[in-house]
Amino acid sequence: MEAYQQHFETFTFKQLVVFKLDKIEEIDTAGIQLITSIIKSLLEQGSQYQVSSTSEPVKEFSELFDLKFLMNYEVQSSLGVEYVS
């Protein structure tokens, strides 16, 4: 996870980042961690994000693990979950 964060720290995100997840055919824990890391990094830079669409596998994974931030299609400025460093 640290390797991802080191790379994301070098990114400069736009004010609003839109995630279109409707083409994802399969997803696992690593994929969710990657999306979460990207979102966390962009939020730390003061950007906002919006999930505009999700595929059935993403919906199922989100429901199974109660990841509401992937199911809320409004513009977000937080994940709505706490992280322990």
Biopython code that builds the backbone (N, CA, C, O; Angstrom):
import numpy as np
from Bio.PDB.StructureBuilder import StructureBuilder

atoms = [
    (1, "MET", "N", (0.823, -1.193, 0.000)),
    (1, "MET", "CA", (0.000, 0.000, 0.000)),
    (1, "MET", "C", (0.867, 1.256, 0.000)),
    (1, "MET", "O", (0.502, 2.254, -0.621)),
    (2, "GLU", "N", (1.990, 1.221, 0.677)),
    (2, "GLU", "CA", (2.868, 2.387, 0.708)),
    (2, "GLU", "C", (3.390, 2.731, -0.685)),
    (2, "GLU", "O", (3.546, 3.906, -1.017)),
    (3, "ALA", "N", (3.658, 1.722, -1.492)),
    (3, "ALA", "CA", (4.146, 1.977, -2.852)),
    (3, "ALA", "C", (3.110, 2.763, -3.648)),
    (3, "ALA", "O", (3.459, 3.702, -4.364)),
    (4, "TYR", "N", (1.836, 2.383, -3.527)),
    (4, "TYR", "CA", (0.779, 3.125, -4.211)),
    (4, "TYR", "C", (0.763, 4.574, -3.746)),
    (4, "TYR", "O", (0.721, 5.494, -4.562)),
    (5, "GLN", "N", (0.797, 4.775, -2.423)),
    (5, "GLN", "CA", (0.701, 6.124, -1.873)),
    (5, "GLN", "C", (1.870, 6.990, -2.314)),
    (5, "GLN", "O", (1.686, 8.178, -2.579)),
    (6, "GLN", "N", (3.065, 6.424, -2.398)),
    (6, "GLN", "CA", (4.220, 7.195, -2.856)),
    (6, "GLN", "C", (4.011, 7.679, -4.288)),
    (6, "GLN", "O", (4.352, 8.816, -4.613)),
    (7, "HIS", "N", (3.457, 6.829, -5.139)),
    (7, "HIS", "CA", (3.203, 7.216, -6.528)),
    (7, "HIS", "C", (2.081, 8.243, -6.618)),
    (7, "HIS", "O", (2.171, 9.195, -7.394)),
    (8, "PHE", "N", (1.031, 8.057, -5.834)),
    (8, "PHE", "CA", (-0.103, 8.971, -5.894)),
    (8, "PHE", "C", (0.249, 10.349, -5.356)),
    (8, "PHE", "O", (-0.350, 11.340, -5.773)),
    (9, "GLU", "N", (1.203, 10.433, -4.445)),
    (9, "GLU", "CA", (1.607, 11.727, -3.908)),
    (9, "GLU", "C", (2.201, 12.614, -4.998)),
    (9, "GLU", "O", (2.196, 13.838, -4.867)),
    (10, "THR", "N", (2.709, 12.016, -6.062)),
    (10, "THR", "CA", (3.288, 12.804, -7.152)),
    (10, "THR", "C", (2.224, 13.271, -8.146)),
    (10, "THR", "O", (2.501, 14.124, -8.988)),
    (11, "PHE", "N", (1.014, 12.724, -8.059)),
    (11, "PHE", "CA", (-0.068, 13.126, -8.957)),
    (11, "PHE", "C", (-0.664, 14.452, -8.510)),
    (11, "PHE", "O", (-0.730, 14.753, -7.318)),
    (12, "THR", "N", (-1.093, 15.231, -9.483)),
    (12, "THR", "CA", (-1.876, 16.426, -9.207)),
    (12, "THR", "C", (-3.253, 16.181, -9.801)),
    (12, "THR", "O", (-3.400, 16.040, -11.015)),
    (13, "PHE", "N", (-4.251, 16.133, -8.946)),
    (13, "PHE", "CA", (-5.605, 15.824, -9.386)),
    (13, "PHE", "C", (-6.368, 17.097, -9.724)),
    (13, "PHE", "O", (-6.087, 18.165, -9.181)),
    (14, "LYS", "N", (-7.328, 16.973, -10.620)),
    (14, "LYS", "CA", (-8.231, 18.086, -10.920)),
    (14, "LYS", "C", (-9.136, 18.311, -9.709)),
    (14, "LYS", "O", (-9.168, 17.490, -8.792)),
    (15, "GLN", "N", (-9.865, 19.415, -9.710)),
    (15, "GLN", "CA", (-10.747, 19.739, -8.587)),
    (15, "GLN", "C", (-11.811, 18.664, -8.383)),
    (15, "GLN", "O", (-12.160, 18.342, -7.247)),
    (16, "LEU", "N", (-12.326, 18.107, -9.480)),
    (16, "LEU", "CA", (-13.322, 17.039, -9.405)),
    (16, "LEU", "C", (-12.849, 15.869, -10.257)),
    (16, "LEU", "O", (-12.573, 16.026, -11.447)),
    (17, "VAL", "N", (-12.759, 14.699, -9.641)),
    (17, "VAL", "CA", (-12.369, 13.475, -10.345)),
    (17, "VAL", "C", (-13.603, 12.575, -10.411)),
    (17, "VAL", "O", (-14.203, 12.262, -9.382)),
    (18, "VAL", "N", (-13.976, 12.166, -11.610)),
    (18, "VAL", "CA", (-15.159, 11.332, -11.814)),
    (18, "VAL", "C", (-14.706, 9.905, -12.115)),
    (18, "VAL", "O", (-13.900, 9.671, -13.015)),
    (19, "PHE", "N", (-15.240, 8.956, -11.344)),
    (19, "PHE", "CA", (-14.935, 7.541, -11.538)),
    (19, "PHE", "C", (-16.080, 6.885, -12.295)),
    (19, "PHE", "O", (-17.229, 6.923, -11.856)),
    (20, "LYS", "N", (-15.758, 6.287, -13.431)),
    (20, "LYS", "CA", (-16.723, 5.527, -14.219)),
    (20, "LYS", "C", (-16.321, 4.065, -14.081)),
    (20, "LYS", "O", (-15.391, 3.603, -14.741)),
    (21, "LEU", "N", (-17.024, 3.345, -13.224)),
    (21, "LEU", "CA", (-16.645, 1.978, -12.877)),
    (21, "LEU", "C", (-17.553, 0.939, -13.527)),
    (21, "LEU", "O", (-17.550, -0.222, -13.118)),
    (22, "ASP", "N", (-18.320, 1.335, -14.523)),
    (22, "ASP", "CA", (-19.293, 0.428, -15.126)),
    (22, "ASP", "C", (-18.689, -0.608, -16.070)),
    (22, "ASP", "O", (-19.376, -1.558, -16.444)),
    (23, "LYS", "N", (-17.434, -0.455, -16.464)),
    (23, "LYS", "CA", (-16.799, -1.413, -17.377)),
    (23, "LYS", "C", (-16.002, -2.493, -16.635)),
    (23, "LYS", "O", (-15.441, -3.390, -17.264)),
    (24, "ILE", "N", (-15.952, -2.410, -15.313)),
    (24, "ILE", "CA", (-15.195, -3.390, -14.527)),
    (24, "ILE", "C", (-15.971, -4.703, -14.498)),
    (24, "ILE", "O", (-17.106, -4.753, -14.024)),
    (25, "GLU", "N", (-15.352, -5.759, -15.008)),
    (25, "GLU", "CA", (-16.005, -7.065, -15.066)),
    (25, "GLU", "C", (-15.697, -7.924, -13.851)),
    (25, "GLU", "O", (-16.502, -8.775, -13.473)),
    (26, "GLU", "N", (-14.540, -7.710, -13.237)),
    (26, "GLU", "CA", (-14.143, -8.440, -12.031)),
    (26, "GLU", "C", (-13.397, -7.480, -11.123)),
    (26, "GLU", "O", (-12.681, -6.598, -11.597)),
    (27, "ILE", "N", (-13.565, -7.650, -9.809)),
    (27, "ILE", "CA", (-12.821, -6.819, -8.869)),
    (27, "ILE", "C", (-12.543, -7.637, -7.618)),
    (27, "ILE", "O", (-13.347, -8.478, -7.217)),
    (28, "ASP", "N", (-11.397, -7.377, -7.011)),
    (28, "ASP", "CA", (-11.032, -8.055, -5.776)),
    (28, "ASP", "C", (-10.572, -7.010, -4.764)),
    (28, "ASP", "O", (-10.676, -5.807, -5.005)),
    (29, "THR", "N", (-10.073, -7.478, -3.648)),
    (29, "THR", "CA", (-9.643, -6.577, -2.581)),
    (29, "THR", "C", (-8.558, -5.622, -3.052)),
    (29, "THR", "O", (-8.570, -4.448, -2.682)),
    (30, "ALA", "N", (-7.630, -6.099, -3.855)),
    (30, "ALA", "CA", (-6.549, -5.237, -4.355)),
    (30, "ALA", "C", (-7.111, -4.109, -5.221)),
    (30, "ALA", "O", (-6.639, -2.975, -5.141)),
    (31, "GLY", "N", (-8.097, -4.409, -6.032)),
    (31, "GLY", "CA", (-8.717, -3.383, -6.866)),
    (31, "GLY", "C", (-9.420, -2.321, -6.038)),
    (31, "GLY", "O", (-9.322, -1.129, -6.328)),
    (32, "ILE", "N", (-10.131, -2.761, -5.003)),
    (32, "ILE", "CA", (-10.809, -1.817, -4.109)),
    (32, "ILE", "C", (-9.784, -0.980, -3.360)),
    (32, "ILE", "O", (-9.981, 0.222, -3.182)),
    (33, "GLN", "N", (-8.683, -1.603, -2.915)),
    (33, "GLN", "CA", (-7.628, -0.853, -2.226)),
    (33, "GLN", "C", (-7.024, 0.201, -3.146)),
    (33, "GLN", "O", (-6.725, 1.310, -2.703)),
    (34, "LEU", "N", (-6.844, -0.126, -4.403)),
    (34, "LEU", "CA", (-6.295, 0.828, -5.365)),
    (34, "LEU", "C", (-7.234, 2.023, -5.545)),
    (34, "LEU", "O", (-6.793, 3.172, -5.503)),
    (35, "ILE", "N", (-8.512, 1.758, -5.743)),
    (35, "ILE", "CA", (-9.488, 2.842, -5.890)),
    (35, "ILE", "C", (-9.523, 3.692, -4.624)),
    (35, "ILE", "O", (-9.537, 4.920, -4.700)),
    (36, "THR", "N", (-9.537, 3.045, -3.463)),
    (36, "THR", "CA", (-9.575, 3.763, -2.188)),
    (36, "THR", "C", (-8.331, 4.616, -2.002)),
    (36, "THR", "O", (-8.426, 5.744, -1.518)),
    (37, "SER", "N", (-7.169, 4.099, -2.375)),
    (37, "SER", "CA", (-5.923, 4.866, -2.261)),
    (37, "SER", "C", (-5.937, 6.097, -3.157)),
    (37, "SER", "O", (-5.492, 7.172, -2.755)),
    (38, "ILE", "N", (-6.443, 5.936, -4.360)),
    (38, "ILE", "CA", (-6.542, 7.081, -5.272)),
    (38, "ILE", "C", (-7.476, 8.136, -4.684)),
    (38, "ILE", "O", (-7.156, 9.325, -4.678)),
    (39, "ILE", "N", (-8.625, 7.692, -4.194)),
    (39, "ILE", "CA", (-9.583, 8.634, -3.607)),
    (39, "ILE", "C", (-8.982, 9.333, -2.394)),
    (39, "ILE", "O", (-9.121, 10.547, -2.243)),
    (40, "LYS", "N", (-8.318, 8.575, -1.536)),
    (40, "LYS", "CA", (-7.699, 9.166, -0.344)),
    (40, "LYS", "C", (-6.664, 10.220, -0.742)),
    (40, "LYS", "O", (-6.613, 11.293, -0.141)),
    (41, "SER", "N", (-5.849, 9.926, -1.739)),
    (41, "SER", "CA", (-4.824, 10.875, -2.192)),
    (41, "SER", "C", (-5.440, 12.140, -2.772)),
    (41, "SER", "O", (-4.974, 13.244, -2.490)),
    (42, "LEU", "N", (-6.474, 11.988, -3.573)),
    (42, "LEU", "CA", (-7.079, 13.185, -4.168)),
    (42, "LEU", "C", (-7.785, 14.026, -3.112)),
    (42, "LEU", "O", (-7.800, 15.253, -3.208)),
    (43, "LEU", "N", (-8.369, 13.380, -2.105)),
    (43, "LEU", "CA", (-8.999, 14.136, -1.023)),
    (43, "LEU", "C", (-7.964, 14.902, -0.209)),
    (43, "LEU", "O", (-8.214, 16.029, 0.218)),
    (44, "GLU", "N", (-6.804, 14.291, 0.004)),
    (44, "GLU", "CA", (-5.726, 14.965, 0.735)),
    (44, "GLU", "C", (-5.247, 16.205, -0.010)),
    (44, "GLU", "O", (-4.741, 17.143, 0.606)),
    (45, "GLN", "N", (-5.402, 16.215, -1.331)),
    (45, "GLN", "CA", (-5.019, 17.383, -2.136)),
    (45, "GLN", "C", (-6.134, 18.423, -2.209)),
    (45, "GLN", "O", (-5.967, 19.477, -2.821)),
    (46, "GLY", "N", (-7.268, 18.123, -1.584)),
    (46, "GLY", "CA", (-8.372, 19.077, -1.593)),
    (46, "GLY", "C", (-9.334, 18.914, -2.750)),
    (46, "GLY", "O", (-10.209, 19.756, -2.949)),
    (47, "SER", "N", (-9.186, 17.848, -3.514)),
    (47, "SER", "CA", (-10.093, 17.586, -4.632)),
    (47, "SER", "C", (-11.346, 16.876, -4.133)),
    (47, "SER", "O", (-11.406, 16.431, -2.986)),
    (48, "GLN", "N", (-12.328, 16.776, -4.992)),
    (48, "GLN", "CA", (-13.544, 16.033, -4.718)),
    (48, "GLN", "C", (-13.647, 14.903, -5.735)),
    (48, "GLN", "O", (-12.968, 14.910, -6.762)),
    (49, "TYR", "N", (-14.510, 13.926, -5.431)),
    (49, "TYR", "CA", (-14.700, 12.836, -6.382)),
    (49, "TYR", "C", (-16.182, 12.527, -6.523)),
    (49, "TYR", "O", (-17.003, 12.859, -5.668)),
    (50, "GLN", "N", (-16.486, 11.881, -7.631)),
    (50, "GLN", "CA", (-17.843, 11.428, -7.887)),
    (50, "GLN", "C", (-17.765, 10.083, -8.593)),
    (50, "GLN", "O", (-17.019, 9.925, -9.559)),
    (51, "VAL", "N", (-18.532, 9.120, -8.114)),
    (51, "VAL", "CA", (-18.675, 7.843, -8.811)),
    (51, "VAL", "C", (-19.899, 8.007, -9.701)),
    (51, "VAL", "O", (-21.017, 8.144, -9.203)),
    (52, "SER", "N", (-19.694, 7.992, -11.012)),
    (52, "SER", "CA", (-20.818, 8.247, -11.922)),
    (52, "SER", "C", (-21.527, 6.969, -12.348)),
    (52, "SER", "O", (-22.694, 7.003, -12.738)),
    (53, "SER", "N", (-20.825, 5.839, -12.275)),
    (53, "SER", "CA", (-21.438, 4.574, -12.669)),
    (53, "SER", "C", (-20.640, 3.424, -12.070)),
    (53, "SER", "O", (-19.432, 3.527, -11.858)),
    (54, "THR", "N", (-21.344, 2.322, -11.802)),
    (54, "THR", "CA", (-20.684, 1.129, -11.267)),
    (54, "THR", "C", (-21.210, -0.108, -11.985)),
    (54, "THR", "O", (-22.359, -0.152, -12.425)),
    (55, "SER", "N", (-20.352, -1.100, -12.091)),
    (55, "SER", "CA", (-20.755, -2.373, -12.690)),
    (55, "SER", "C", (-21.366, -3.260, -11.608)),
    (55, "SER", "O", (-21.289, -2.947, -10.420)),
    (56, "GLU", "N", (-21.962, -4.347, -12.023)),
    (56, "GLU", "CA", (-22.557, -5.284, -11.071)),
    (56, "GLU", "C", (-21.514, -5.858, -10.105)),
    (56, "GLU", "O", (-21.794, -5.936, -8.909)),
    (57, "PRO", "N", (-20.310, -6.267, -10.573)),
    (57, "PRO", "CA", (-19.306, -6.760, -9.622)),
    (57, "PRO", "C", (-18.900, -5.712, -8.573)),
    (57, "PRO", "O", (-18.690, -6.054, -7.409)),
    (58, "VAL", "N", (-18.790, -4.458, -8.975)),
    (58, "VAL", "CA", (-18.441, -3.397, -8.020)),
    (58, "VAL", "C", (-19.585, -3.203, -7.027)),
    (58, "VAL", "O", (-19.343, -3.044, -5.831)),
    (59, "LYS", "N", (-20.824, -3.214, -7.511)),
    (59, "LYS", "CA", (-21.988, -3.083, -6.624)),
    (59, "LYS", "C", (-22.017, -4.216, -5.609)),
    (59, "LYS", "O", (-22.224, -3.984, -4.418)),
    (60, "GLU", "N", (-21.810, -5.445, -6.084)),
    (60, "GLU", "CA", (-21.842, -6.602, -5.189)),
    (60, "GLU", "C", (-20.750, -6.512, -4.129)),
    (60, "GLU", "O", (-21.009, -6.766, -2.953)),
    (61, "PHE", "N", (-19.544, -6.159, -4.527)),
    (61, "PHE", "CA", (-18.427, -6.025, -3.589)),
    (61, "PHE", "C", (-18.718, -4.910, -2.592)),
    (61, "PHE", "O", (-18.462, -5.059, -1.397)),
    (62, "SER", "N", (-19.249, -3.799, -3.080)),
    (62, "SER", "CA", (-19.560, -2.657, -2.225)),
    (62, "SER", "C", (-20.619, -3.009, -1.192)),
    (62, "SER", "O", (-20.506, -2.627, -0.027)),
    (63, "GLU", "N", (-21.642, -3.732, -1.614)),
    (63, "GLU", "CA", (-22.696, -4.145, -0.690)),
    (63, "GLU", "C", (-22.176, -5.163, 0.317)),
    (63, "GLU", "O", (-22.510, -5.092, 1.499)),
    (64, "LEU", "N", (-21.368, -6.099, -0.140)),
    (64, "LEU", "CA", (-20.834, -7.138, 0.732)),
    (64, "LEU", "C", (-19.992, -6.554, 1.858)),
    (64, "LEU", "O", (-20.068, -7.017, 2.996)),
    (65, "PHE", "N", (-19.185, -5.537, 1.545)),
    (65, "PHE", "CA", (-18.281, -4.951, 2.534)),
    (65, "PHE", "C", (-18.722, -3.561, 2.997)),
    (65, "PHE", "O", (-17.945, -2.832, 3.613)),
    (66, "ASP", "N", (-19.966, -3.201, 2.700)),
    (66, "ASP", "CA", (-20.556, -1.937, 3.159)),
    (66, "ASP", "C", (-19.702, -0.730, 2.774)),
    (66, "ASP", "O", (-19.414, 0.129, 3.607)),
    (67, "LEU", "N", (-19.306, -0.677, 1.518)),
    (67, "LEU", "CA", (-18.488, 0.422, 0.999)),
    (67, "LEU", "C", (-19.404, 1.446, 0.332)),
    (67, "LEU", "O", (-19.475, 1.534, -0.893)),
    (68, "LYS", "N", (-20.090, 2.202, 1.151)),
    (68, "LYS", "CA", (-21.091, 3.146, 0.651)),
    (68, "LYS", "C", (-20.497, 4.226, -0.237)),
    (68, "LYS", "O", (-21.185, 4.765, -1.104)),
    (69, "PHE", "N", (-19.216, 4.548, -0.028)),
    (69, "PHE", "CA", (-18.608, 5.608, -0.832)),
    (69, "PHE", "C", (-18.526, 5.243, -2.314)),
    (69, "PHE", "O", (-18.366, 6.130, -3.152)),
    (70, "LEU", "N", (-18.633, 3.960, -2.652)),
    (70, "LEU", "CA", (-18.633, 3.553, -4.063)),
    (70, "LEU", "C", (-20.040, 3.508, -4.653)),
    (70, "LEU", "O", (-20.207, 3.344, -5.861)),
    (71, "MET", "N", (-21.044, 3.654, -3.803)),
    (71, "MET", "CA", (-22.422, 3.568, -4.273)),
    (71, "MET", "C", (-23.132, 4.921, -4.256)),
    (71, "MET", "O", (-24.256, 5.038, -4.743)),
    (72, "ASN", "N", (-22.486, 5.933, -3.703)),
    (72, "ASN", "CA", (-23.083, 7.259, -3.629)),
    (72, "ASN", "C", (-22.658, 8.055, -4.856)),
    (72, "ASN", "O", (-21.472, 8.334, -5.035)),
    (73, "TYR", "N", (-23.606, 8.417, -5.693)),
    (73, "TYR", "CA", (-23.281, 9.074, -6.957)),
    (73, "TYR", "C", (-23.209, 10.601, -6.856)),
    (73, "TYR", "O", (-23.066, 11.283, -7.870)),
    (74, "GLU", "N", (-23.307, 11.133, -5.645)),
    (74, "GLU", "CA", (-23.169, 12.575, -5.436)),
    (74, "GLU", "C", (-21.686, 12.943, -5.399)),
    (74, "GLU", "O", (-20.834, 12.081, -5.183)),
    (75, "VAL", "N", (-21.382, 14.216, -5.608)),
    (75, "VAL", "CA", (-20.001, 14.692, -5.477)),
    (75, "VAL", "C", (-19.614, 14.596, -4.006)),
    (75, "VAL", "O", (-20.355, 15.046, -3.133)),
    (76, "GLN", "N", (-18.441, 14.004, -3.733)),
    (76, "GLN", "CA", (-17.999, 13.752, -2.362)),
    (76, "GLN", "C", (-16.700, 14.488, -2.060)),
    (76, "GLN", "O", (-15.843, 14.659, -2.927)),
    (77, "SER", "N", (-16.577, 14.919, -0.810)),
    (77, "SER", "CA", (-15.321, 15.521, -0.362)),
    (77, "SER", "C", (-14.716, 14.737, 0.790)),
    (77, "SER", "O", (-13.761, 15.190, 1.421)),
    (78, "SER", "N", (-15.281, 13.541, 1.071)),
    (78, "SER", "CA", (-14.699, 12.641, 2.067)),
    (78, "SER", "C", (-15.147, 11.219, 1.745)),
    (78, "SER", "O", (-16.100, 11.005, 0.995)),
    (79, "LEU", "N", (-14.438, 10.251, 2.328)),
    (79, "LEU", "CA", (-14.801, 8.851, 2.126)),
    (79, "LEU", "C", (-15.949, 8.439, 3.033)),
    (79, "LEU", "O", (-16.668, 7.484, 2.738)),
    (80, "GLY", "N", (-16.121, 9.156, 4.132)),
    (80, "GLY", "CA", (-17.154, 8.769, 5.080)),
    (80, "GLY", "C", (-16.730, 7.610, 5.958)),
    (80, "GLY", "O", (-17.560, 7.005, 6.636)),
    (81, "VAL", "N", (-15.438, 7.294, 5.950)),
    (81, "VAL", "CA", (-14.893, 6.245, 6.806)),
    (81, "VAL", "C", (-13.616, 6.770, 7.443)),
    (81, "VAL", "O", (-12.964, 7.668, 6.910)),
    (82, "GLU", "N", (-13.272, 6.205, 8.579)),
    (82, "GLU", "CA", (-12.060, 6.613, 9.280)),
    (82, "GLU", "C", (-10.913, 5.679, 8.913)),
    (82, "GLU", "O", (-11.106, 4.473, 8.757)),
    (83, "TYR", "N", (-9.734, 6.239, 8.780)),
    (83, "TYR", "CA", (-8.533, 5.459, 8.517)),
    (83, "TYR", "C", (-7.603, 5.577, 9.704)),
    (83, "TYR", "O", (-7.428, 6.661, 10.261)),
    (84, "VAL", "N", (-7.011, 4.473, 10.088)),
    (84, "VAL", "CA", (-6.028, 4.471, 11.165)),
    (84, "VAL", "C", (-4.663, 4.319, 10.529)),
    (84, "VAL", "O", (-4.415, 3.351, 9.810)),
    (85, "SER", "N", (-3.784, 5.258, 10.786)),
    (85, "SER", "CA", (-2.439, 5.218, 10.184)),
    (85, "SER", "C", (-1.535, 4.289, 10.952)),
    (85, "SER", "O", (-0.368, 4.127, 10.594)),
]
sb = StructureBuilder()
sb.init_structure("model")
sb.init_model(0)
sb.init_chain("A")
sb.init_seg("    ")
for serial, (resi, resn, name, xyz) in enumerate(atoms, 1):
    if name == "N":
        sb.init_residue(resn, " ", resi, " ")
    sb.init_atom(name, np.array(xyz, "f"), 0.0, 1.0, " ", f" {name:<3s}", serial, name[0])
structure = sb.get_structure()
